[in-house]
Amino acid sequence: MNRASLEKRPDEVAAMFDGVAPRYDVVNDVLSLGQTHRWRRLVVQAVGAEPGQRVLDLAAGTGTSSEPYADNGIDVVACDFSLGMLTVGKRRRPDIDFVAGDATNLPFADNSFDASTISFGLRNVNEPRKALEEMLRVTKPGGRLVIAEFSQPTVALWRNLYTEYLMRALPAIAEKVSSNPDAYVYLAESIRAWPNQDELAAWITGSGWGEVAYRNLNGGIVAIHRAVKPGGTPRPTAAPAARARLRRRSTRAVN
């Protein structure tokens, strides 16, 4: 696989991630200039899970995004379609429940989780809107959705510089630190081809989620989208004024 589009073959994408699994987390830290730790921390805060609750961490890979939940006594299920990633994760964290699964056909019952989250994986799903519907299905009424995904910088000059980094500098760095640099060419192209913040927010709303909002990080390089499954009483996770902002428009950024 050397070109990215929204028409992805799951077997090819899974094989690609299998191949980079052993050094995937280290390479990500290098390519993100160390920002992955901050992004993961903000996702955990947005999910706002508590002990006794159950969280689905989709596209969890080796489980680095799942670890903060497990470390805080939260029942987390790390789900991914790459067996190579899951094998690496299970070897490192045998206490976490790693499950192989397709994001478009999740192996879980309806209303199974208090929250569902996916970080930097939705763009690798061949039918992302179907994955959003599946996450809605397995989340309890009133439960939360949190998505972290690469997006589009909001300033034109910064957006141009970022595109240059993705298509030129990132593959060059990957050549030195990864055993499969072609995989990172694909990842760079998948970021460039991905919809912007407002388009993704519209997808989430169209999939049946309510109270959809997003927050830009690093000038829009990354956006954290949040939503609530209708039909329940969500647990407050923000001050009243912030909650009011969340309800106004599905495409409004919350800073």
Secondary structure, 3 states (H helix, E strand, C coil): CCCCCCCCCHHHHHHHHHHHHHHHHHHHHHHCCCCHHHHHHHHHHHHCCCCCCEEEEECCCCCCCCHHHHHCCCEEEEEECCHHHHHHHHHHCCCCEEEECECCECCCCCCCEEEEEEECCHHHCCCHHHHHHHHHHHEEEEEEEEEEEECCCCCHHHHHHHHHHHHHHHHHHHHHHCCCHHHHHHHHHHHHHCCCHHHHHHHHHHCCCEEEEEEEEHHHCEEEEEEECCCCCCCCCCCHHHHHHHHHCCCCECC
